[in-house]
Amino acid sequence: TGRFSSARTVIAPVVQQDWSTSWRQHIRAVQVGRLWVGPPWDADQAPAGLEKLVIEPKMAFGTGDHPTTSLCLAAVDAFMAAHPGASVLDVGTGTGVLAIAAKRLGAGRVVGTDNDPVCIELSDENAEVNGETGIAFSEDTLDQVDGVFDLVLANILANTLIELAPLIVPKVGTKLVLAGVLAHQAEEVTAAFVAEGLVAEPLVQQDEWVRLDFVRA
């Protein structure tokens, strides 16, 4: 007898598969506005007429199919259509997908930051694969990044967004887009950025995730 006296061992057959590649079935290509974003193994399925971005996920977040990423891609598409040549800062760039999308859609200066050197290496690789040069990916902290940006993007966790609010807001020239926020976290995150002087726009929701947009007063 003991705490787990009812536990039983069950042996069952498992269909043989290549575990090193089976995870790929969970990553899907998406179409957002003028963009098609997908993994290398789906690249030949991209429809004509869309801007094709091939993103290798490896060990970083941001392939396009997660609601937070697709919400941000929609914001990038809309902003770049209205502001050709705009400068863009992507905070917590991950795979670099948002920064690369902005550059593809006509951005001028594009900077992507991440505190994970693996993400910076992968972002550089993804930019090269997509033929997008001139994007500055680095581990610089926000206080090390020069200047103000027309569009600032941050697709990271809600608690980190709140913590970084005093550093993110001074970088915002026109618009700020936040994601990585669950619906029940929206009020707290919004309050942190309004307190820093930005004006909240109506949120956009996909599944349980929301995108929070802000502009300068």
C-alpha positions as CSV (number, residue, x, y, z in Angstrom):
1,T,0.0,0.0,0.0
2,G,1.0,3.6,-0.3
3,R,0.0,7.0,-1.8
4,F,-0.1,5.6,-5.3
5,S,-1.4,2.1,-4.6
6,S,-4.0,2.5,-7.4
7,A,-1.4,3.3,-10.0
8,R,-1.0,0.8,-12.8
9,T,1.5,0.3,-15.6
10,V,0.0,0.1,-19.1
11,I,2.0,-1.0,-22.1
12,A,0.6,-0.1,-25.5
13,P,1.9,-0.2,-29.0
14,V,2.9,3.2,-30.6
15,V,2.9,3.7,-34.3
16,Q,6.5,4.1,-35.4
17,Q,7.3,7.7,-36.6
18,D,10.2,10.0,-37.0
19,W,9.9,12.1,-33.9
20,S,12.6,14.5,-35.1
21,T,10.2,15.7,-37.8
22,S,6.7,14.8,-36.6
23,W,6.4,18.2,-34.8
24,R,6.2,19.8,-38.2
25,Q,2.6,18.8,-38.7
26,H,1.7,21.3,-36.0
27,I,3.1,24.3,-37.8
28,R,0.9,25.7,-40.5
29,A,1.2,28.4,-43.1
30,V,-1.1,31.4,-42.8
31,Q,-2.3,34.2,-45.1
32,V,-2.6,37.6,-43.5
33,G,-3.4,40.6,-45.7
34,R,-0.7,40.8,-48.4
35,L,1.4,38.1,-46.7
36,W,1.9,34.4,-46.9
37,V,4.0,33.1,-43.9
38,G,5.0,29.5,-43.6
39,P,7.7,27.0,-42.9
40,P,10.2,25.9,-45.5
41,W,8.5,22.6,-46.2
42,D,5.3,24.4,-47.3
43,A,7.0,27.1,-49.3
44,D,5.9,25.6,-52.7
45,Q,2.3,25.9,-51.7
46,A,2.4,29.7,-51.4
47,P,-0.2,31.2,-53.8
48,A,0.9,33.7,-56.4
49,G,0.1,37.3,-55.7
50,L,1.1,37.3,-52.0
51,E,4.4,38.3,-50.4
52,K,5.9,35.0,-49.4
53,L,7.9,34.8,-46.2
54,V,9.6,31.5,-45.3
55,I,10.2,31.2,-41.6
56,E,12.2,28.4,-40.0
57,P,11.0,28.1,-36.4
58,K,13.7,25.9,-34.8
59,M,13.9,27.0,-31.1
60,A,12.2,30.4,-31.3
61,F,8.6,31.6,-31.2
62,G,6.9,33.2,-34.2
63,T,6.0,31.1,-37.2
64,G,2.8,33.0,-38.1
65,D,0.2,30.4,-37.2
66,H,-0.1,31.4,-33.5
67,P,-2.9,33.9,-33.0
68,T,-0.6,36.4,-31.3
69,T,1.7,36.4,-34.4
70,S,-1.0,36.5,-37.0
71,L,-2.7,39.4,-35.1
72,C,0.6,41.3,-35.2
73,L,1.1,40.5,-38.9
74,A,-2.3,42.0,-39.7
75,A,-1.3,45.2,-37.8
76,V,2.0,45.4,-39.7
77,D,0.3,44.9,-43.0
78,A,-2.3,47.7,-42.3
79,F,0.3,50.1,-40.9
80,M,2.8,49.7,-43.7
81,A,0.0,50.1,-46.4
82,A,-0.7,53.5,-44.8
83,H,2.8,54.5,-44.0
84,P,5.3,53.4,-46.7
85,G,8.9,53.7,-45.5
86,A,8.0,53.8,-41.8
87,S,10.6,52.8,-39.2
88,V,9.8,49.7,-37.2
89,L,11.0,48.3,-33.8
90,D,10.2,44.7,-33.0
91,V,10.7,44.0,-29.2
92,G,11.3,40.3,-28.5
93,T,11.7,39.4,-32.1
94,G,11.9,35.6,-31.8
95,T,12.2,34.2,-35.3
96,G,12.3,37.8,-36.7
97,V,9.0,37.2,-38.6
98,L,7.4,40.6,-37.7
99,A,10.5,42.6,-38.5
100,I,11.0,40.7,-41.8
101,A,7.4,41.2,-42.7
102,A,7.7,44.9,-42.1
103,K,10.8,45.2,-44.3
104,R,9.1,43.2,-47.1
105,L,6.1,45.5,-47.0
106,G,8.2,48.6,-47.4
107,A,9.6,49.7,-44.0
108,G,12.6,51.9,-43.8
109,R,14.7,51.4,-40.7
110,V,13.9,48.1,-39.0
111,V,15.3,46.9,-35.7
112,G,14.6,43.7,-33.9
113,T,15.8,43.0,-30.3
114,D,15.8,39.9,-28.2
115,N,17.6,38.9,-25.0
116,D,18.1,35.3,-26.4
117,P,21.2,35.1,-28.7
118,V,19.7,32.0,-30.3
119,C,16.8,34.1,-31.5
120,I,19.1,36.8,-32.9
121,E,21.1,34.1,-34.9
122,L,17.8,32.6,-36.2
123,S,16.4,36.0,-37.1
124,D,19.5,36.8,-39.2
125,E,19.2,33.4,-40.9
126,N,15.5,33.9,-41.7
127,A,16.1,37.4,-43.0
128,E,18.8,36.1,-45.3
129,V,16.6,33.2,-46.6
130,N,14.0,35.8,-47.4
131,G,16.4,38.2,-49.1
132,E,15.7,41.0,-46.6
133,T,18.9,42.8,-45.8
134,G,19.4,45.9,-43.6
135,I,17.4,44.6,-40.6
136,A,19.4,45.2,-37.4
137,F,18.8,42.3,-35.1
138,S,20.6,42.5,-31.7
139,E,20.6,41.7,-28.0
140,D,20.5,45.4,-27.2
141,T,18.3,46.5,-24.4
142,L,15.7,49.1,-25.2
143,D,17.7,51.9,-23.6
144,Q,20.6,50.9,-26.0
145,V,18.4,51.3,-29.1
146,D,18.7,54.8,-30.6
147,G,15.8,56.9,-31.7
148,V,12.0,56.7,-31.9
149,F,10.1,54.5,-34.3
150,D,6.9,55.0,-36.3
151,L,5.7,51.5,-35.4
152,V,6.7,49.5,-32.3
153,L,5.7,45.9,-32.0
154,A,6.0,43.7,-28.9
155,N,4.7,40.1,-28.9
156,I,5.8,38.9,-25.5
157,L,4.2,37.8,-22.3
158,A,1.8,40.2,-20.4
159,N,3.9,40.4,-17.3
160,T,7.0,41.3,-19.3
161,L,5.1,43.9,-21.3
162,I,3.9,45.6,-18.0
163,E,7.5,45.5,-16.7
164,L,8.9,47.0,-19.9
165,A,6.2,49.7,-20.4
166,P,8.4,52.6,-19.2
167,L,11.1,51.5,-21.6
168,I,8.9,50.7,-24.6
169,V,6.7,53.8,-24.6
170,P,9.6,56.3,-25.2
171,K,10.4,54.4,-28.4
172,V,6.9,55.0,-29.9
173,G,6.6,57.7,-32.4
174,T,3.1,56.9,-33.8
175,K,1.7,53.5,-33.0
176,L,2.4,50.6,-30.6
177,V,1.1,47.1,-31.1
178,L,1.2,44.6,-28.2
179,A,0.4,40.9,-28.3
180,G,1.0,37.8,-26.1
181,V,-1.9,39.0,-24.0
182,L,-4.8,36.8,-22.9
183,A,-8.2,38.4,-22.8
184,H,-8.4,38.5,-19.0
185,Q,-5.0,40.3,-18.9
186,A,-6.0,43.1,-21.3
187,E,-7.2,45.6,-18.7
188,E,-4.0,45.4,-16.6
189,V,-1.7,45.7,-19.6
190,T,-3.6,48.5,-21.1
191,A,-3.5,50.5,-17.8
192,A,0.3,50.2,-17.7
193,F,0.7,51.8,-21.1
194,V,-2.0,54.4,-20.7
195,A,-0.2,55.4,-17.5
196,E,2.9,56.1,-19.6
197,G,1.0,58.5,-21.8
198,L,-0.4,56.5,-24.7
199,V,-4.0,56.3,-25.9
200,A,-5.6,52.9,-26.2
201,E,-7.5,51.9,-29.4
202,P,-10.1,49.2,-29.5
203,L,-8.6,45.8,-28.9
204,V,-8.7,43.0,-31.5
205,Q,-9.3,39.4,-30.3
206,Q,-8.6,36.0,-31.8
207,D,-9.5,33.0,-29.8
208,E,-8.5,33.7,-26.2
209,W,-5.7,36.1,-27.3
210,V,-6.0,39.9,-27.8
211,R,-3.9,42.5,-29.6
212,L,-3.7,45.9,-27.9
213,D,-3.1,49.0,-30.1
214,F,-2.0,52.4,-28.8
215,V,-1.2,55.7,-30.4
216,R,0.4,58.9,-29.3
217,A,-2.1,61.4,-27.8
